[in-house]
Amino acid sequence: MSVMQVTPARWKRAQQWELALWSDPAARKSGDDWNLWWREQFDGYAALPASVDSMIELGCGPFTNTRLILERCRAERVVCSDPLAERYAELPDCWLSQAAAAGRVELDAHAIEELPLDAGSFDVVVMINVLDHVCDAALCLQRAAALLRDGGFLVLGQDLSDDEDIRNFPYDIGHPIRLSLEDVERHLTELRPVLRRVLSREEGRSPDGHSGNLILIGRRSNA
Ligand SMILES: C[S@@+](CC[C@H](N)C(=O)[O-])C[C@H]1O[C@@H](n2cnc3c(N)ncnc32)[C@H](O)[C@@H]1O
């Protein structure tokens, strides 16, 4: 019953919805899209090193989780990647546009499925609250894990859906993909969990629509 892949046309409709959402100044007012909540679930990202060479956030959104992760884990090179990155950079009142204008982060506007970056080129890869929005979730998971250097960390936060969720909410324009825990973890077997927590429906951030959440920091070891 999971939905792992949608057509490019369906994905584009979801992206139009996403852009319309963040184009509304009222929606941007808080300056946060659950990023503070995710940080708490990840124990303040305490499992990450205090500094690394390079970090990328995939599907970073206008507010990013990077802004909070950098408080714990400094990085020489920071890439914020999102197909809407250039549009978010035009919004005056969000962290991404301000950080990019100040030269603190590099912007990239590719979808994960089409990222032209070399495998093994990042110490930290962040992908939080993204996979429900993509075109091909399996490919995104594989690409995210492949970007890690030996010893690198994947920070993955993911809403989980079961059959009941999909039956009750058969069409949601902004969230075309629905994944179970198994759908996600079967693509990450090369990583060793450093932090792994599966929140129940009641503990999760949206009990009405999701059976829980996966909170995962996985480490690549090529040894
Ligand atoms: C709900 S927002 C979350 C943003 C951010 N991760 C956060 O937690 O604040 C989902 C983001 O995923 C992006 N997205 C959708 N499809 C994508 C894809 N194929 N590759 C990368 N990002 C994608 C959207 O443009 C949107 O900014």
The ligand as an SDF file (V2000), in Angstrom:
LIG
                    3D

 27 29  0  0  0  0  0  0  0  0999 V2000
    8.0700   19.9320    4.0340 C   0  0  0  0  0  0  0  0  0  0  0  0
    9.4180   20.7020    3.2550 S   0  0  0  0  0  0  0  0  0  0  0  0
   10.6520   20.4150    4.4740 C   0  0  0  0  0  0  0  0  0  0  0  0
   11.8220   21.3070    4.3510 C   0  0  0  0  0  0  0  0  0  0  0  0
   12.9710   21.0190    5.3330 C   0  0  0  0  0  0  0  0  0  0  0  0
   13.5120   19.7160    5.1490 N   0  0  0  0  0  0  0  0  0  0  0  0
   12.5240   21.2080    6.7350 C   0  0  0  0  0  0  0  0  0  0  0  0
   12.4430   20.2160    7.5010 O   0  0  0  0  0  0  0  0  0  0  0  0
   12.2540   22.3590    7.1130 O   0  0  0  0  0  0  0  0  0  0  0  0
    9.8660   19.5660    1.9500 C   0  0  0  0  0  0  0  0  0  0  0  0
   10.8940   20.1350    0.9680 C   0  0  0  0  0  0  0  0  0  0  0  0
   11.2890   19.0800    0.0740 O   0  0  0  0  0  0  0  0  0  0  0  0
   11.5480   19.6580   -1.1720 C   0  0  0  0  0  0  0  0  0  0  0  0
   11.5170   18.6230   -2.2230 N   0  0  0  0  0  0  0  0  0  0  0  0
   10.4650   18.1200   -2.8800 C   0  0  0  0  0  0  0  0  0  0  0  0
   10.8610   17.2170   -3.7960 N   0  0  0  0  0  0  0  0  0  0  0  0
   12.1860   17.1440   -3.7070 C   0  0  0  0  0  0  0  0  0  0  0  0
   13.1780   16.3800   -4.3990 C   0  0  0  0  0  0  0  0  0  0  0  0
   12.8520   15.5090   -5.3490 N   0  0  0  0  0  0  0  0  0  0  0  0
   14.4730   16.5550   -4.0600 N   0  0  0  0  0  0  0  0  0  0  0  0
   14.8000   17.4400   -3.0700 C   0  0  0  0  0  0  0  0  0  0  0  0
   13.9060   18.1690   -2.3790 N   0  0  0  0  0  0  0  0  0  0  0  0
   12.6250   18.0290   -2.6830 C   0  0  0  0  0  0  0  0  0  0  0  0
   10.4570   20.7090   -1.3260 C   0  0  0  0  0  0  0  0  0  0  0  0
   10.7870   21.6740   -2.3080 O   0  0  0  0  0  0  0  0  0  0  0  0
   10.3690   21.2550    0.0900 C   0  0  0  0  0  0  0  0  0  0  0  0
   11.1560   22.4150    0.2380 O   0  0  0  0  0  0  0  0  0  0  0  0
  1  2  1  0
  2  3  1  0
  2 10  1  0
  3  4  1  0
  4  5  1  0
  5  6  1  0
  5  7  1  0
  7  8  2  0
  7  9  1  0
 10 11  1  0
 11 12  1  0
 11 26  1  0
 12 13  1  0
 13 14  1  0
 13 24  1  0
 14 15  1  0
 14 23  1  0
 15 16  2  0
 16 17  1  0
 17 18  1  0
 17 23  2  0
 18 19  1  0
 18 20  2  0
 20 21  1  0
 21 22  2  0
 22 23  1  0
 24 25  1  0
 24 26  1  0
 26 27  1  0
M  CHG  2   2   1   9  -1
M  END
$$$$
